[in-house]
Each structure stands twice: as C-alpha cells, then as structure tokens.
C-alpha cells in the first residue's frame, strides 16, 4: 500500500470539505471551481465559441457571500470574550506562541473554532523541531486541516498506530535560489518497536527533474522524538470532531448552508445571463428591401420608401426571469434560516432575566455552537497537557474556558442602576445579580459566584436619607453605583470586587 493511500472515510468526505472550504473562501474559489459549481449550458459545449461563452456566463454571475458572513458571525459570537487558560507555570510562556510561528493561544483558538464550524474536523500534532527545543522552550502545536489528514489506523482499543499527513513545502530551485517551487510531502507518524517515530516522504524525481506521483523516504528527516531521553509510547496527534467520538467524521456543520449558497449562485448566473440578452430593447424595421444601415437618434431622419414598412422595438415581456428572481429570494430566506437565526435576534432579550428563562430561550438556537465550544476546549486541554508532560509535569491539569454567552447582551447604565436598586431593596437575590452581570459583560468571566458574594456580602439595607447605601465591608457607595466598588461609568473604587471590569 503506497504512503499516499487515503482512509475510506476520507474518500467519502473530501468533496464535502472542499465544497465548504471554497464557499468560505468566496467568489474566486467558487468561480475557480468552474463546472463543479456552475454547470455549462448546452450552447457552451460548442467547440468554437462554447468555452468563451461559458467564461462570460460565469463572470456575470455574482457569488452571494452568506457562508463566510455567517461563519464570521458564529466565530465572533464565541470569541467576543477572550478564552481563559489555566495552565502550569512551566508552559505558560508557550501561550504567547502556541504554534511556534507567532500565533498566540487566543488566535489559535479562533482558528480552531472557525475550522471546526466550516468542516467539522481537524487534527493537532504536539511536536518539537529539535529534541529539547531551544533552552526553556516547550513543545508546540501544529494544526492539520481534514483535507491533509490522509489516513489513520487504530488498534482495537482506538489508540492511534499510524497517521499520515499531507504537507505543502517550498524548496529553492537548484538553478536559482530566489525561485521557490511548491511541492508536497507526506509526514508519517507511527508506533514502532522503538516507540513513536516520524518519517517524511517526498515525490520521486525523474532524470529531467520533474516530479513523479510515487513517493519515497526523504533522506535525513526520519526522527524518533523522546521525552527526557525516553521514547514516546503514544502518538501525540489529537483529533477534534463535532461528534462525541473525536476520531469520527461527521457532516460539516455548514454544509446545508453551503449547498443553498451554491444553488443561489447558479440561479444568479441564469438570471444575469437572461438579463444580458433581454434587458435592452432591440430595434426592428420590416418591409424594407435595401440593406443599408440605419441610425437611431433625434437628429437622424429615417426615410422609409415603402408605405408598409414598420419600425419598432422588440422588448422582453415574459415572466421567466421573474420566476428565477423569486427562486433567488427563496434561497436567501433558506440561507438565513439555516445560518443565523439567533444572530438575527441581535440584542433582543437584554435586561433583567433569570438564568432559567435565558437558558430556555437560547438552548435550541445555540446547541451547535456550544457543541463546538466543548470540542475545542477538550482538544486544547489534551494538547496542552501533553506539552506539560513533555516538559516534565506528568500530572499536569489544564483547563480551557471559552465564552458560552453567545448573544451580546451588554448592560446599559440604566439597566445596571435598576438592578442595583432591586438588589438594594432586597427583591433581587445576590445570585441573580451575579448571573446578570456575568451575562451582561460587567464582571470578568473568571470571577466566580463565591468570590463575588464574598466581596459584596448580603444585600444592603435600603438607601439612607442622604441617598447612599451601605454595603457590608465596603462603606458608603453612591446610590446607583455597582456593588463591589465598580462604578457604573467604568471607574473602579477602592475595595472593588475581585475580577474588576471586563476588558470589553
């Protein structure tokens, strides 16, 4: 079996992944796909003028970028608050460059969420370029897209035995070091009698220097990574999937929206093709036998010698284009329903509400995103724990917390004042005040309910005649200010609640 053999599941899903990838990348990728996304009309098969006519047909079509906009909205909803990383001190610096390529842990999380939403699958390899790396530098994470995870073999317990990964590399042309040539290589991760090993394969070259389809082992790039001199007994490659089973492959979450978007593109092509031929009226003259040219315009006289001659404009009056336009609008409504029903709600539902009411309101609309959030958290925790293990902490525990409050419900000053008033009057429990402030972006996401209640104490007595309320342990706080010492305008008084204000 050649090294570039693919897994049967890979063969089933590669077209879906590519379709989603092109839809996210937009107009150039879709039009570059040619007939894959826009089939030819019968006239386009003409051997002389057909291809030229097809290129014009494709160029007139407009790609409506609903997929990319919806995906950006999803990612923005999750990332509107930065994720929190609780990691051992010995790998904390790695969060500033988690990929060893300048990408921070927050930026990397953004990439993971976007990829998992778009295709439903990805893989992460924990690696070191050199044994031990630079002095004091922990291992890093390499991201692999599903199209690049060619094959995987497991034992009966589901443990990885082999993974093959397709990589793109640029090598200098032997005749000119400033000319880079794009080539592919396959990285094999495998368990062997000596432990975990990596092997790299590149395409064979013929006598003329041209690549062949056959791969061969690339010299000097085989390695057996170790942890403090001891060979690894597991492959540090971790799948992340939308399914419960991280190694399984499921339909991409955006696929239905992608297919509706492509259908809209095809309808738009037909609509603009029809407009191209019918939008402008065509002048017609009948009853004239001579073949001379006639010119139209108010300063030109047309002398028709035959009294039966007629001149008129031929205009399109059918309903065919209207039907296509109606179908396009229907596709837009379908894309809106498939893509972003909760985003369309915007900021509705803001204000004082109980946790249970908000849970019921949002649960059906955000189940997909909360699933994605959970999978990303689990994947990052597993990878970061392995990095810590590689650095010598075998019992390290990592916790990654992503934002789950997906609707922007930032509280206004009036709402904050109303809540403080209700809390001061004893009609809003401290638990509900804490929950609404967390949801409303007032408190730092890492501030726990216990810390908050410890800082503010019990609900205070009603305001005094001077208009001030007394919060246990805090002293006098101006009426309408926020318990914990954080004023509604954003300033922080002495003795403020732990966590302070949210960066946003």
C-alpha positions in Angstrom: 0.0 0.0 0.0 1.6 3.3 -1.0 2.2 6.0 1.6 -0.3 8.4 0.0 -3.2 5.9 0.3 -6.3 7.5 1.9 -8.7 6.3 4.5 -12.1 5.2 3.1 -13.9 7.8 5.3 -11.5 10.5 3.8 -12.7 9.5 0.3 -16.3 9.9 1.4 -15.9 13.3 2.8 -13.2 15.1 0.8 -15.7 16.6 -1.6 -17.8 18.0 1.2 -14.7 19.5 2.9 -13.6 21.1 -0.4 -17.1 22.5 -1.1 -17.2 24.1 2.4 -13.7 25.4 2.0 -14.4 27.1 -1.3 -17.7 28.6 -0.1 -15.9 30.1 2.9 -13.0 31.4 0.6 -15.6 33.1 -1.6 -16.1 34.2 -5.2 -12.6 33.5 -6.6 -12.6 29.9 -5.2 -16.1 29.2 -6.4 -15.6 30.5 -9.9 -12.2 28.8 -10.0 -14.1 25.6 -9.5 -15.7 26.1 -12.9 -18.3 23.4 -13.7 -18.1 21.8 -10.3 -20.2 24.7 -9.0 -21.7 26.1 -12.3 -22.6 23.6 -14.9 -22.4 24.6 -18.6 -25.5 25.3 -20.7 -25.9 23.3 -23.9 -24.6 26.2 -26.0 -21.3 26.2 -24.0 -20.3 22.8 -25.5 -19.8 24.3 -28.9 -16.2 23.6 -29.9 -15.6 27.0 -31.4 -17.4 29.6 -29.2 -18.6 27.5 -26.3 -15.8 28.0 -23.8 -15.7 31.7 -24.4 -19.4 32.0 -23.9 -19.2 29.9 -20.7 -16.4 32.2 -19.3 -18.7 35.2 -19.9 -21.6 33.4 -18.3 -19.6 32.6 -15.2 -18.1 36.1 -15.0 -21.6 37.7 -15.0 -22.7 35.5 -12.0 -22.5 37.0 -8.5 -21.5 34.9 -5.5 -23.6 36.0 -2.5 -21.2 35.5 0.4 -23.7 34.2 3.0 -21.5 31.3 4.1 -18.4 33.4 5.0 -20.5 36.1 6.8 -22.5 33.6 8.8 -19.3 31.8 9.8 -17.7 35.1 10.9 -20.8 35.8 12.9 -20.6 32.4 14.7 -16.9 32.8 15.5 -17.5 36.4 16.6 -20.2 35.3 19.0 -17.9 32.8 20.7 -14.8 34.9 20.6 -16.4 38.2 21.8 -14.8 37.4 25.1 -11.3 36.0 25.3 -10.9 32.4 26.4 -9.3 31.7 29.7 -6.3 29.3 30.0 -5.4 27.7 33.3 -2.0 26.0 32.7 1.0 25.0 34.7 3.6 27.7 35.1 6.3 25.8 33.2 4.3 26.1 29.9 2.7 29.5 30.5 5.1 31.3 28.1 4.0 28.9 25.3 0.6 30.6 25.3 2.2 33.6 23.7 3.4 31.5 20.7 1.5 28.2 20.8 2.3 27.2 17.2 6.0 28.2 17.3 5.1 30.5 14.4 3.9 33.6 16.2 0.3 32.7 16.8 -1.0 33.2 20.4 -3.3 30.8 22.2 -6.2 33.1 21.7 -5.6 33.5 18.0 -5.1 29.7 17.7 -8.4 29.1 19.4 -10.1 31.5 16.9 -8.6 29.4 14.1 -9.8 26.1 15.7 -13.4 27.3 16.1 -13.6 28.6 12.5 -12.2 25.3 11.1 -14.5 23.1 13.2 -17.5 25.1 12.1 -16.5 25.1 8.5 -15.5 21.4 8.0 -16.4 19.6 11.3 -12.9 18.1 11.8 -9.2 18.9 12.4 -6.1 17.5 13.9 -3.4 18.8 16.3 0.2 17.5 16.5 2.3 18.3 19.5 5.9 18.4 18.3 9.4 19.8 18.8 11.6 20.7 15.8 14.7 19.6 17.7 14.9 17.3 20.8 14.6 19.6 23.8 13.9 22.6 21.6 15.5 25.9 22.4 16.6 26.4 26.0 13.4 26.6 28.2 11.1 26.4 25.1 8.2 23.9 25.5 6.8 21.9 22.6 4.3 23.5 20.3 1.1 22.6 18.4 0.7 22.1 14.6 -2.7 22.3 13.1 -3.8 20.0 10.3 -6.9 20.5 8.2 -9.1 17.5 7.4 -8.0 17.5 3.7 -4.5 17.0 4.9 -5.1 14.1 7.3 -4.9 11.3 4.6 -5.0 8.1 6.6 -5.2 6.8 10.2 -5.0 3.3 11.6 -6.0 2.4 15.2 -5.9 -0.8 17.3 -9.0 -2.5 18.7 -9.0 0.0 21.7 -9.0 3.0 19.4 -5.4 4.0 20.1 -3.5 5.5 17.1 -1.0 3.3 15.4 -0.3 5.3 12.2 -1.3 8.7 10.9 -0.2 10.2 7.5 -0.3 13.9 6.9 0.0 15.8 3.7 2.1 19.0 3.9 3.0 21.7 1.4 6.6 22.8 1.4 8.5 25.3 -0.8 12.0 24.4 -1.9 14.6 26.5 -3.8 15.1 25.9 -7.5 18.7 24.4 -7.9 19.3 26.8 -10.8 18.1 29.9 -8.9 17.8 30.1 -5.1 15.3 33.0 -5.3 12.8 30.9 -7.2 10.7 28.7 -4.9 8.9 25.6 -6.1 5.8 24.3 -4.3 5.9 20.6 -3.6 4.1 18.1 -1.4 5.4 15.8 1.3 3.8 13.2 3.5 4.7 13.0 7.2 4.1 9.6 8.7 3.5 9.3 12.5 3.8 5.7 13.6 4.4 3.5 16.6 7.4 1.2 16.0 9.3 -1.3 18.2 11.4 1.6 19.4 8.4 3.8 20.1 6.9 6.8 18.3 8.7 7.8 15.1 8.3 10.4 12.3 9.2 9.7 8.7 8.9 12.2 5.8 8.3 11.2 2.2 8.6 13.3 -0.9 7.7 12.7 -4.6 10.4 11.0 -6.7 12.1 13.0 -9.4 12.8 11.8 -12.9 16.0 12.5 -14.8 14.6 15.8 -16.1 13.9 17.0 -12.5 10.1 16.6 -12.8 8.0 15.2 -10.0 6.5 11.7 -10.3 3.4 10.6 -8.5 5.3 8.0 -6.4 6.7 8.9 -3.0 10.0 7.8 -1.4 11.6 8.3 2.0 13.3 11.6 2.2 16.8 11.5 3.5 17.8 12.7 7.0 14.2 13.6 8.0 13.3 10.5 10.0 13.2 11.1 13.7 12.2 9.3 17.0 11.1 12.1 19.4 11.8 11.4 23.1 10.8 12.9 26.4 13.9 13.5 28.5 15.7 10.7 26.6 12.8 8.2 26.8 11.0 7.3 23.6 7.3 8.2 23.4 4.9 5.3 23.6 2.0 7.1 22.0 1.4 9.3 19.0 0.9 12.9 20.2 -1.7 13.6 17.5 -5.2 14.6 18.6 -8.4 14.7 16.5 -11.1 17.2 17.2 -14.5 16.5 15.7 -18.1 17.7 16.1 -19.1 14.2 17.1 -18.9 12.7 20.5 -16.1 10.5 19.3 -13.3 12.8 18.4 -11.8 10.5 15.8 -15.1 10.0 13.8 -16.0 12.1 10.8 -19.4 13.8 10.5 -21.2 16.1 8.1 -19.7 19.6 8.2 -21.9 21.9 10.3 -22.1 24.5 7.5 -22.8 22.1 4.6 -26.5 22.7 4.2 -25.9 26.5 4.1 -23.0 25.9 1.7 -25.3 23.9 -0.7 -28.0 26.6 -0.5 -25.4 29.3 -1.2 -24.1 27.4 -4.3 -27.7 26.9 -5.6 -28.3 30.7 -5.2 -25.1 31.3 -7.2 -26.4 29.0 -10.1 -29.7 30.8 -10.1 -28.0 34.2 -10.2 -25.9 33.0 -13.2 -29.1 32.2 -15.1 -30.8 35.4 -14.1 -27.9 37.6 -15.2 -27.5 35.5 -18.3 -31.1 36.2 -19.2 -30.8 39.9 -18.4 -27.8 40.1 -20.7 -29.9 39.1 -23.7 -33.2 40.7 -22.8 -32.7 43.8 -20.8 -32.0 46.2 -23.7 -34.7 46.6 -26.4 -33.8 45.6 -30.0 -34.8 47.9 -32.9 -36.6 46.2 -35.8 -37.6 47.5 -39.2 -39.8 45.5 -41.6 -40.9 46.0 -45.2 -37.5 47.4 -46.4 -35.7 45.6 -49.1 -32.4 47.5 -49.3 -29.6 46.5 -47.0 -28.3 49.9 -46.0 -27.6 50.9 -42.4 -30.0 53.0 -40.3 -29.0 55.2 -37.4 -31.2 55.9 -34.4 -31.5 59.3 -32.7 -33.5 62.5 -32.7 -31.1 64.2 -35.2 -31.3 61.4 -37.8 -34.1 61.1 -40.4 -35.1 57.6 -41.5 -36.8 57.8 -44.8 -38.8 54.6 -45.5 -40.0 54.4 -49.1 -42.4 51.6 -48.6 -45.6 52.6 -47.0 -46.0 49.1 -45.5 -42.7 49.5 -43.6 -42.8 49.4 -39.9 -40.2 50.3 -37.2 -40.5 49.2 -33.6 -38.5 47.9 -30.6 -38.5 44.3 -29.7 -38.7 44.0 -25.9 -38.8 41.1 -23.5 -42.2 40.7 -21.7 -42.1 37.2 -20.4 -42.2 36.1 -16.8 -39.2 33.7 -16.9 -36.8 36.0 -15.2 -39.3 36.9 -12.5 -39.5 33.2 -11.6 -35.8 32.9 -11.3 -35.6 36.1 -9.2 -38.3 34.7 -6.9 -36.3 31.5 -6.5 -33.2 33.5 -5.6 -35.1 35.3 -2.9 -36.4 32.0 -1.6 -32.8 30.7 -1.4 -31.8 33.8 0.6 -34.6 33.1 3.1 -33.4 29.5 3.3 -29.8 30.6 4.0 -31.0 32.9 6.7 -33.0 30.1 8.4 -30.1 27.7 8.1 -27.3 30.1 9.0 -28.1 32.6 11.7 -31.5 32.6 13.3 -30.0 33.5 16.7 -27.7 36.2 15.2 -30.8 37.8 13.6 -32.2 38.3 17.0 -29.4 40.6 17.8 -29.7 42.2 21.2 -33.3 41.2 21.9 -33.9 39.8 25.3 -31.5 42.1 27.2 -32.1 43.2 30.7 -33.0 41.6 33.9 -33.9 37.9 33.3 -33.4 34.7 35.2 -30.8 32.2 34.2 -33.6 29.6 33.6 -35.5 31.9 31.2 -32.4 32.7 29.2 -31.4 29.0 29.1 -34.8 28.1 27.6 -34.6 30.9 25.1 -31.2 30.1 23.8 -30.8 26.4 24.1 -32.3 25.4 20.8 -30.5 28.1 18.8 -27.0 27.7 20.3 -26.7 23.9 20.7 -24.4 23.7 17.6 -22.1 26.4 18.9 -22.0 25.0 22.4 -21.0 21.6 21.0 -18.2 23.3 19.0 -17.1 25.1 22.1 -16.9 21.9 24.2 -14.9 20.1 21.5 -12.4 22.9 21.2 -11.9 23.1 24.9 -11.3 19.4 25.2 -8.9 19.3 22.3 -6.8 22.2 23.6 -6.7 20.8 27.1 -5.5 17.4 25.8 -2.8 19.0 23.7 -1.6 21.4 26.4 -1.5 18.7 29.0 0.8 16.7 26.6 3.0 19.7 26.2 3.3 20.0 30.0 4.1 16.2 30.2 6.8 16.7 27.6 8.3 19.4 29.8 8.3 17.1 32.9 4.9 17.6 34.6 3.3 14.2 34.2 0.3 15.1 36.4 -0.5 18.5 34.9 -4.1 19.5 34.6 -5.1 22.2 32.1 -8.4 24.0 32.0 -9.6 26.0 28.9 -12.7 28.0 29.2 -14.4 29.6 26.2 -17.3 32.1 26.2 -20.7 30.4 26.2 -22.7 33.7 26.4 -23.3 33.9 22.7 -25.7 36.8 22.5 -24.3 40.3 23.0 -26.3 41.4 26.0 -24.1 44.2 27.3 -26.0 46.1 30.1 -26.7 49.8 29.8 -26.1 52.2 32.7 -29.9 52.4 33.2 -30.2 48.6 33.5 -27.3 48.5 35.9 -28.9 51.1 38.1 -32.2 49.3 38.0 -30.5 46.0 39.1 -28.6 47.7 41.9 -31.8 49.3 43.1 -33.6 45.9 43.1 -30.7 44.3 44.9 -30.6 47.1 47.5 -34.3 46.7 48.0 -33.9 43.0 48.6 -36.1 42.0 45.6 -33.1 40.6 43.6 -31.0 37.9 45.2 -27.2 38.2 45.0 -27.1 35.1 42.9 -29.3 36.6 40.3 -27.4 39.9 40.4 -24.1 38.0 39.8 -25.6 36.0 36.9 -27.0 39.0 35.1 -23.7 40.9 35.5 -21.7 38.0 34.1 -24.1 37.7 31.2 -24.1 41.5 30.7 -20.3 41.8 30.4 -19.8 43.7 33.7 -17.7 41.2 35.6 -14.6 39.4 34.5 -15.6 36.0 33.2 -13.2 34.3 35.6 -14.9 35.8 38.7 -16.8 33.1 40.5 -20.1 33.4 42.3 -18.4 32.7 45.6 -15.8 35.4 45.1 -18.5 37.9 44.1 -20.7 37.1 47.1 -17.7 37.2 49.4 -16.9 40.7 48.1 -20.4 42.3 48.3 -21.8 40.4 51.2 -25.5 40.2 51.8 -28.0 42.6 50.2 -27.7 46.0 52.0 -30.3 47.9 53.8 -32.4 50.4 51.8 -30.8 53.7 50.9 -30.5 56.3 53.6 -31.9 59.8 53.6 -28.7 61.1 52.1 -29.1 58.9 49.1 -26.3 56.5 50.0 -26.4 52.8 50.7 -24.0 50.9 52.9 -22.6 47.6 51.6 -21.1 45.4 54.3 -17.3 45.6 54.2 -17.4 48.4 51.6 -18.5 51.5 53.4 -20.8 54.1 51.7 -21.3 53.7 48.0 -23.1 56.4 45.9 -26.7 55.5 45.0 -26.8 53.7 41.7 -23.2 52.5 41.7 -22.4 48.9 41.4 -21.8 46.7 44.4 -18.2 45.7 44.8 -17.0 49.3 44.2 -17.1 49.4 40.4 -18.9 52.5 39.3 -21.4 52.3 36.5 -19.3 54.6 34.4 -16.4 52.2 34.4 -14.2 53.6 37.2 -13.0 51.2 40.0 -13.2 52.4 43.6 -11.0 51.1 46.4 -12.2 47.7 47.6 -13.5 46.7 44.2 -14.8 43.2 43.7 -12.2 40.7 42.5 -12.2 40.4 38.7 -12.8 44.1 38.2 -14.4 45.1 35.0 -14.4 43.2 31.8 -11.9 44.3 29.2 -14.7 44.9 26.8 
